[in-house]
Amino acid sequence: MPKSIVFGAVLGTIIGTLMGIGFGAITLTLNGILIGLVIGLVLGLITGIFAAALTVKTAGITGGVSVGVYTGMAFGALFGMIIGALIPTSLRMSANTHGMPVLDALMLGRFETAILTSFLLSVLATIVGAWIGGRNLIRRDLRKE
């Protein structure tokens, strides 16, 4: 379990950082990219740790990729919904969207922000869960009698 959690943390950090940079790049500013990088790094680390730990608990050594995928997907969606709903209105309204309709629509209300965060963390946790579930699977030789 400890090795899987460390691997999940590293994987979550890398993927979360890349997703944060990509989402920050929509603003076309250096500040947006850097803020996306930091938020992606922090949320990727946290999501990676918890997704890996839950996948190890649910999938174990016999669950495989499918159990890891569904575990990560469920955890990421729930965790993202909680994080998105807890973002203060003042912070959400001060987000520098540069008048871009896509970002304005996503930051308009608490529900839209929670759904976006839920989707992004669900994608991240699904990747981590699938990778951890696949790594920990011990294959059985079914041809033996």
C-alpha positions as CSV (number, residue, x, y, z in Angstrom):
1,M,0.0,0.0,0.0
2,P,2.7,2.6,0.8
3,K,4.4,2.1,-2.6
4,S,1.0,2.5,-4.4
5,I,0.2,5.7,-2.4
6,V,3.6,7.2,-3.3
7,F,3.2,6.3,-6.9
8,G,-0.4,7.6,-6.9
9,A,0.8,10.9,-5.4
10,V,3.5,11.3,-8.1
11,L,1.2,10.4,-10.9
12,G,-1.6,12.6,-9.5
13,T,0.8,15.5,-9.2
14,I,2.2,15.1,-12.7
15,I,-1.3,14.8,-14.3
16,G,-2.8,17.4,-12.1
17,T,-0.1,19.9,-13.0
18,L,-0.5,19.3,-16.7
19,M,-4.3,19.7,-16.4
20,G,-3.9,22.9,-14.4
21,I,-1.4,24.3,-16.9
22,G,-3.8,23.4,-19.7
23,F,-6.8,25.0,-18.0
24,G,-4.8,28.1,-17.1
25,A,-3.6,28.4,-20.7
26,I,-7.2,29.2,-21.7
27,T,-6.7,32.6,-20.1
28,L,-3.7,33.3,-22.4
29,T,-1.8,35.0,-19.5
30,L,1.2,33.9,-17.5
31,N,-0.6,34.5,-14.3
32,G,-3.4,32.2,-15.3
33,I,-1.0,29.5,-16.3
34,L,0.9,29.8,-13.0
35,I,-2.2,29.8,-10.9
36,G,-3.5,26.7,-12.8
37,L,-0.1,25.0,-12.3
38,V,-0.2,25.6,-8.5
39,I,-3.8,24.6,-8.1
40,G,-3.3,21.5,-10.4
41,L,-0.2,20.5,-8.4
42,V,-1.9,20.7,-5.0
43,L,-5.2,19.1,-6.0
44,G,-3.4,16.5,-8.1
45,L,-1.3,15.5,-5.1
46,I,-4.3,15.2,-2.8
47,T,-6.4,13.4,-5.3
48,G,-3.6,11.1,-6.3
49,I,-3.0,10.0,-2.7
50,F,-6.6,9.4,-1.8
51,A,-7.4,7.7,-5.2
52,A,-4.5,5.4,-4.8
53,A,-5.3,4.5,-1.2
54,L,-9.0,3.8,-2.1
55,T,-8.0,1.7,-5.1
56,V,-5.6,-0.4,-3.1
57,K,-8.4,-1.0,-0.5
58,T,-11.1,-1.8,-3.0
59,A,-9.2,-3.6,-5.8
60,G,-6.4,-5.2,-3.8
61,I,-4.4,-7.6,-5.8
62,T,-7.3,-9.2,-7.6
63,G,-9.5,-6.3,-8.7
64,G,-7.6,-5.0,-11.7
65,V,-8.0,-2.0,-13.9
66,S,-11.8,-1.9,-13.9
67,V,-12.2,-1.7,-10.2
68,G,-9.5,1.0,-10.1
69,V,-11.2,3.0,-12.8
70,Y,-14.6,3.0,-11.1
71,T,-13.1,3.7,-7.6
72,G,-11.1,6.6,-9.0
73,M,-14.1,7.9,-10.9
74,A,-16.4,7.8,-7.9
75,F,-13.9,9.3,-5.5
76,G,-12.8,12.1,-8.0
77,A,-16.4,13.1,-8.7
78,L,-17.3,13.3,-5.0
79,F,-14.1,15.0,-3.9
80,G,-14.3,17.5,-6.8
81,M,-18.0,18.3,-6.0
82,I,-17.0,19.0,-2.4
83,I,-14.0,21.2,-3.3
84,G,-16.0,23.0,-6.0
85,A,-18.9,23.7,-3.6
86,L,-16.5,25.1,-1.0
87,I,-14.9,27.7,-3.2
88,P,-15.9,31.0,-1.7
89,T,-18.1,33.3,-3.9
90,S,-15.6,36.2,-3.6
91,L,-12.8,34.1,-5.0
92,R,-15.0,32.6,-7.7
93,M,-16.2,36.1,-8.8
94,S,-12.7,37.6,-8.8
95,A,-11.4,34.9,-11.1
96,N,-9.8,36.7,-14.0
97,T,-11.6,35.2,-17.0
98,H,-10.7,38.0,-19.4
99,G,-14.3,38.2,-20.6
100,M,-14.1,34.7,-22.2
101,P,-17.6,33.3,-22.5
102,V,-16.5,29.7,-21.6
103,L,-14.7,30.8,-18.4
104,D,-17.4,33.3,-17.5
105,A,-20.1,30.5,-17.8
106,L,-18.0,28.1,-15.7
107,M,-17.4,30.6,-12.9
108,L,-20.9,32.1,-12.9
109,G,-22.4,30.1,-10.1
110,R,-21.5,27.6,-7.4
111,F,-23.1,24.7,-9.2
112,E,-21.2,25.3,-12.5
113,T,-17.9,25.6,-10.6
114,A,-18.6,22.4,-8.6
115,I,-19.5,20.4,-11.7
116,L,-16.3,21.6,-13.5
117,T,-14.2,20.7,-10.5
118,S,-15.9,17.4,-10.1
119,F,-15.3,16.5,-13.8
120,L,-11.7,17.5,-13.7
121,L,-10.9,15.6,-10.5
122,S,-12.9,12.6,-11.7
123,V,-10.7,12.4,-14.9
124,L,-7.6,12.7,-12.7
125,A,-8.6,10.1,-10.2
126,T,-9.8,7.7,-12.9
127,I,-6.3,7.8,-14.5
128,V,-4.6,7.2,-11.1
129,G,-7.1,4.4,-10.2
130,A,-6.7,2.6,-13.4
131,W,-2.9,2.7,-13.2
132,I,-2.8,1.6,-9.6
133,G,-5.4,-1.2,-10.2
134,G,-3.4,-2.5,-13.1
135,R,-0.1,-2.4,-11.3
136,N,-1.3,-4.3,-8.3
137,L,-3.2,-7.0,-10.2
138,I,-1.6,-10.4,-9.8
139,R,-2.5,-12.5,-12.8
140,R,-3.7,-16.1,-12.3
141,D,-2.9,-18.8,-14.7
142,L,-6.3,-20.3,-15.5
143,R,-4.9,-23.0,-17.8
144,K,-3.5,-25.0,-14.9
145,E,-5.7,-27.9,-13.9
